[in-house]
Amino acid sequence: MEETPLKVDVEQLPSAVVLRAEGEVDSYTADELREKLAEAFGAKLPVVLDVSEVEFFASAGLSVLVEYHLLGEDRGIPLRLVSPRGSVLRALRATTLNETLELYLSLDEALRGR
């Protein structure tokens, strides 16, 4: 049995929709992330994407983040990233998206939005 390179769990809370991603985000899995974000944004609540268990984040994934960051700005729905590190943080810094996206060290901080 082949393991899925990306797993995204979704939890609806009263104050936000939390997505917990695990694995790799690349050109093969970016559409799965896009679909989960589309569903989450439908709730019209802040969207918190926990990427602490993401091992690899390619440019296709960065494009999805930009797409939903801009959509969120248009709709007044924040997209908050939790615990980017390793290759995720390197990719964000290399593209200066760490200066544009809302980054948080913990889920609690992201839920509070500070």
C-alpha positions as a printed NumPy array, in Angstrom:
array([[  0.   ,   0.   ,   0.   ],
       [  1.471,   3.327,  -1.086],
       [  1.463,   6.18 ,   1.409],
       [ -0.149,   9.456,   0.359],
       [  2.496,  12.196,   0.062],
       [  0.111,  14.776,   1.591],
       [ -2.516,  14.412,   4.266],
       [ -4.708,  17.359,   5.277],
       [ -7.068,  17.05 ,   8.249],
       [ -9.757,  19.689,   8.698],
       [-11.338,  20.735,  11.98 ],
       [-14.171,  23.263,  12.203],
       [-13.974,  25.311,  15.403],
       [-16.399,  28.055,  16.444],
       [-13.773,  30.728,  15.748],
       [-11.798,  29.26 ,  12.813],
       [-11.257,  26.38 ,  10.429],
       [ -8.029,  24.541,  11.201],
       [ -6.194,  22.531,   8.551],
       [ -3.327,  20.296,   9.635],
       [ -1.08 ,  19.355,   6.729],
       [  1.422,  16.524,   6.871],
       [  3.842,  15.313,   4.22 ],
       [  4.866,  17.035,   1.018],
       [  3.326,  19.846,  -0.99 ],
       [  4.485,  19.778,  -4.589],
       [  3.04 ,  19.905,  -8.103],
       [  1.306,  16.55 ,  -7.51 ],
       [ -0.305,  17.43 ,  -4.174],
       [ -0.891,  21.197,  -4.437],
       [ -4.391,  20.646,  -5.851],
       [ -5.343,  18.663,  -2.752],
       [ -4.224,  21.564,  -0.566],
       [ -6.131,  23.977,  -2.833],
       [ -9.332,  21.903,  -2.492],
       [ -9.084,  21.797,   1.3  ],
       [ -8.464,  25.547,   1.472],
       [-11.423,  26.209,  -0.85 ],
       [-13.692,  24.222,   1.475],
       [-12.295,  25.985,   4.536],
       [-12.796,  29.452,   3.067],
       [-16.426,  28.544,   2.434],
       [-17.042,  28.704,   6.195],
       [-16.281,  32.464,   6.158],
       [-14.114,  32.119,   9.282],
       [-10.368,  32.662,   9.708],
       [ -8.426,  29.775,   8.181],
       [ -5.475,  28.386,  10.118],
       [ -3.086,  26.139,   8.203],
       [ -0.719,  24.185,  10.439],
       [  2.336,  23.217,   8.377],
       [  4.489,  22.007,  11.269],
       [  4.423,  18.446,   9.875],
       [  5.132,  19.409,   6.257],
       [  8.539,  18.136,   5.191],
       [  8.725,  19.667,   1.706],
       [  6.998,  22.696,   0.206],
       [  7.541,  23.387,  -3.5  ],
       [  6.692,  26.453,  -5.56 ],
       [  3.306,  24.941,  -6.501],
       [  2.375,  25.039,  -2.819],
       [  3.602,  28.611,  -2.478],
       [  1.32 ,  29.576,  -5.37 ],
       [ -1.637,  28.075,  -3.508],
       [ -0.743,  30.075,  -0.387],
       [ -0.541,  33.308,  -2.378],
       [ -3.832,  32.534,  -4.116],
       [ -5.668,  32.018,  -0.825],
       [ -3.926,  34.881,   0.937],
       [ -5.204,  37.214,  -1.795],
       [ -8.653,  35.623,  -1.765],
       [ -8.731,  36.064,   1.991],
       [ -7.796,  39.727,   1.696],
       [-10.613,  40.238,  -0.825],
       [-13.151,  38.466,   1.398],
       [-11.886,  39.692,   4.76 ],
       [-10.919,  36.141,   5.793],
       [ -7.388,  35.798,   7.16 ],
       [ -5.134,  32.883,   6.233],
       [ -2.776,  32.114,   9.115],
       [  0.179,  29.721,   8.904],
       [  1.329,  27.842,  11.987],
       [  4.887,  26.794,  12.653],
       [  6.569,  26.962,   9.272],
       [ 10.039,  25.491,   9.646],
       [ 12.654,  23.641,   7.677],
       [ 12.012,  23.618,   3.945],
       [  8.698,  25.444,   4.375],
       [ 10.296,  28.378,   6.164],
       [ 13.221,  28.42 ,   3.707],
       [ 10.791,  28.58 ,   0.78 ],
       [  8.812,  31.396,   2.43 ],
       [ 11.994,  33.37 ,   3.146],
       [ 13.439,  32.79 ,  -0.329],
       [ 10.326,  34.324,  -1.866],
       [  9.85 ,  36.917,   0.928],
       [  6.372,  35.497,   1.546],
       [  7.319,  35.381,   5.227],
       [  6.87 ,  39.179,   5.116],
       [  3.421,  38.948,   3.484],
       [  1.711,  35.946,   5.06 ],
       [  0.58 ,  35.763,   8.689],
       [  2.989,  33.378,  10.471],
       [  2.508,  32.065,  14.009],
       [  4.601,  29.88 ,  16.297],
       [  1.654,  27.961,  17.747],
       [ -1.917,  27.011,  16.993],
       [ -3.138,  28.981,  20.021],
       [ -1.463,  32.168,  18.76 ],
       [ -2.921,  31.662,  15.286],
       [ -6.41 ,  31.096,  16.675],
       [ -6.12 ,  34.36 ,  18.62 ],
       [ -4.631,  36.119,  15.604],
       [ -1.676,  37.496,  17.564]])
